[in-house]
């Protein structure tokens, strides 16, 4: 087995163990669902509002609005899980907010002014990377929740299915405004690199936070 495959397997094992331990307690479940609410509501800098103005095609502007409304609906679904489980929404530290981390690291959503076609392409490339992470992560969270609360597990799967549609939204609008397919793919590659770095930084910070709270029990890898 190659070193990269071994490292990947070890990381997957840590992630599975982390989620399993986290959803085993009320506090851990509240924390995870609160992060999910924050992620769906984390429209830093009113990105969708700016996109609705910048996207000058009526059909595409409707897609922007539909995407925005889906995110709000997803947040309500996760809030509903908290309420049904008798849990309270918890504050999420800034270092555990993926969108905030991306903004701080890249001068992204918080300070973005979206006016040009280039701005729209860059924004949708980053949204694509974020949505792709949800498609990857939400089924894993659902798997962890399944033995604990089947309704919450199904909520994560439902949202994951919607996120697949959001990938298509990002691709349609990004390609429409990109000057070429090469330019769109380049924007995607750059956005994925930024999102991957932010995801791992936030993930390690979350493990440290949850370990300090006593919700999980293992050492963060060096």
MARRO-98274 format. One record per residue (C-alpha): x, y, z. Coordinates in steps of 0.2 Angstrom, whole numbers, padded with zeros to 4 digits, always signed. Layout:
<nuros>
XYZ
...
</nuros>
This chain:
<nuros>
+0000+0000+0000
+0007+0017-0005
+0010+0030+0008
-0004+0041+0001
-0016+0027+0002
-0011+0023+0020
-0013+0041+0025
-0030+0042+0016
-0036+0027+0025
-0030+0033+0042
-0039+0049+0039
-0055+0041+0034
-0054+0030+0050
-0052+0045+0061
-0066+0054+0053
-0078+0040+0055
-0073+0037+0073
-0075+0056+0076
-0092+0057+0070
-0098+0041+0078
-0091+0048+0095
-0099+0065+0092
-0117+0059+0089
-0116+0048+0104
-0120+0063+0116
-0133+0076+0116
-0120+0090+0117
-0111+0082+0102
-0127+0081+0092
-0131+0099+0096
-0114+0104+0090
-0114+0095+0074
-0132+0101+0069
-0128+0119+0074
-0113+0119+0063
-0124+0113+0049
-0136+0127+0052
-0122+0139+0052
-0116+0132+0035
-0132+0134+0027
-0136+0151+0033
-0118+0157+0031
-0121+0169+0016
-0106+0180+0020
-0108+0197+0012
-0125+0193+0005
-0117+0184-0009
-0134+0178-0017
-0141+0195-0016
-0126+0202-0025
-0127+0188-0038
-0145+0191-0041
-0141+0209-0046
-0125+0204-0056
-0132+0190-0066
-0141+0199-0080
-0150+0184-0088
-0168+0181-0081
-0168+0162-0081
-0151+0162-0073
-0156+0174-0060
-0171+0163-0055
-0158+0149-0052
-0148+0161-0041
-0164+0164-0031
-0169+0145-0030
-0152+0141-0024
-0153+0155-0010
-0170+0148-0005
-0164+0130-0004
-0150+0135+0008
-0163+0144+0019
-0174+0129+0019
-0160+0117+0023
-0155+0128+0038
-0173+0126+0044
-0173+0107+0041
-0158+0106+0053
-0166+0118+0065
-0181+0106+0065
-0169+0091+0069
-0163+0101+0084
-0180+0105+0090
-0187+0087+0088
-0172+0080+0098
-0175+0093+0112
-0158+0102+0108
-0154+0120+0108
-0144+0129+0094
-0126+0132+0099
-0115+0146+0095
-0101+0140+0083
-0084+0147+0086
-0077+0157+0071
-0062+0145+0069
-0075+0131+0065
-0084+0141+0052
-0079+0135+0034
-0086+0150+0025
-0078+0162+0038
-0062+0153+0036
-0062+0155+0017
-0066+0173+0018
-0052+0176+0030
-0040+0166+0020
-0044+0173+0003
-0053+0190+0006
-0068+0180-0001
-0086+0181+0003
-0086+0194+0017
-0077+0207+0007
-0082+0202-0011
-0090+0214-0023
-0098+0204-0037
-0100+0215-0052
-0091+0207-0067
-0092+0191-0077
-0075+0187-0069
-0082+0190-0052
-0097+0178-0055
-0086+0164-0062
-0074+0165-0046
-0089+0165-0035
-0098+0151-0043
-0082+0141-0043
-0080+0143-0025
-0098+0139-0022
-0096+0123-0032
-0081+0118-0021
-0092+0121-0005
-0107+0111-0012
-0096+0097-0017
-0090+0096+0000
-0108+0094+0006
-0111+0081-0006
-0096+0071+0001
-0099+0074+0019
-0117+0074+0022
-0119+0055+0018
-0105+0052+0031
-0114+0062+0044
-0131+0053+0040
-0122+0036+0042
-0116+0041+0059
-0133+0047+0064
-0143+0032+0057
-0141+0021+0073
-0145+0036+0084
-0159+0045+0075
-0165+0039+0058
-0175+0056+0054
-0159+0066+0056
-0150+0054+0045
-0163+0056+0032
-0162+0075+0033
-0144+0074+0029
-0147+0063+0014
-0161+0074+0008
-0150+0089+0009
-0136+0080+0000
-0147+0076-0014
-0151+0095-0016
-0133+0099-0015
-0130+0088-0031
-0143+0100-0039
-0133+0115-0033
-0118+0108-0042
-0127+0109-0058
-0133+0127-0054
-0115+0132-0051
-0109+0123-0067
-0122+0131-0078
-0120+0149-0072
-0101+0147-0071
-0099+0141-0088
-0111+0154-0095
-0100+0168-0089
-0083+0160-0091
-0074+0165-0107
-0070+0147-0111
-0071+0130-0104
-0053+0131-0099
-0056+0147-0089
-0070+0138-0080
-0060+0123-0076
-0045+0133-0070
-0057+0143-0059
-0063+0127-0052
-0046+0120-0049
-0041+0136-0039
-0057+0136-0029
-0055+0117-0024
-0037+0120-0018
-0043+0135-0007
-0058+0125+0000
-0048+0109+0003
-0035+0119+0013
-0049+0128+0023
-0058+0111+0026
-0043+0102+0033
-0039+0117+0044
-0057+0119+0051
-0058+0100+0053
-0043+0099+0064
-0049+0114+0074
-0066+0105+0076
-0057+0089+0083
-0047+0099+0095
-0063+0109+0101
-0073+0093+0103
-0059+0084+0112
-0057+0099+0124
-0076+0098+0127
-0075+0080+0131
-0086+0075+0117
-0073+0064+0108
-0058+0055+0115
-0042+0054+0104
-0027+0064+0099
-0026+0075+0084
-0013+0068+0072
+0002+0079+0070
</nuros>
